[in-house]
Amino acid sequence: MDICEKVAYIKGLAEGLELDANDKNTKVLNAIIELLEDMALTVEDLEDGCAELCEQIDAVDEDLSNLEDFIYDDEDDYEDEDDEVYEVQCPACNDIVYLDEDMLAEGEIACPNCGTNLEFDFDCDCDCCDGECEDKE
């Protein structure tokens, strides 16, 4: 039994008492029942509005999830690749520059922030190889 049905039941009980319509107590009771009816209708409207908002929020959440999957799916593919990304700090502007192995192989690059030429030298200083050391344990 919802709130409107409960108010209708109370109204029926009051009518069943066959009270004198001109009596002051009956007028107060009828006013209270009218107020309960109005409140019940307002609560019912609020519940309907809340249910509609919940449906809309669920739809937006689903759309956002699909959008995140679309956007971040590419990022996941990039992270799965074996390409390593290196961080280099520019000595002139202290900006962090991100480089991949191909960019490092070129030996130099201009800082995208200030244009300073950044040079890279990866000659190995160890005695185990000819400058192309691999991690050996």
KATANOR-V468214 format. One record per residue. OMEGA is omega as a letter, one per 40 degrees, with the letter a starting at -180 (999 if undefined). Layout:
# KATANOR-V468214
omega->[OMEGA,OMEGA]
This chain:
# KATANOR-V468214
omega->[i,a,i,i,i,i,i,i,i,i,i,i,a,i,i,i,a,i,i,a,a,a,a,a,i,i,i,i,i,i,i,i,i,i,i,i,i,a,i,i,i,i,i,i,i,i,i,i,i,i,i,i,i,i,i,i,i,i,i,i,i,i,i,i,i,i,i,i,a,a,a,i,i,a,i,i,a,a,a,i,a,i,i,i,a,i,i,i,i,a,a,a,a,i,i,i,i,a,i,a,i,i,i,a,i,i,i,i,i,i,a,a,a,i,i,a,i,a,a,i,a,i,a,i,a,a,a,a,a,i,i,a,i,a,i,a,999]
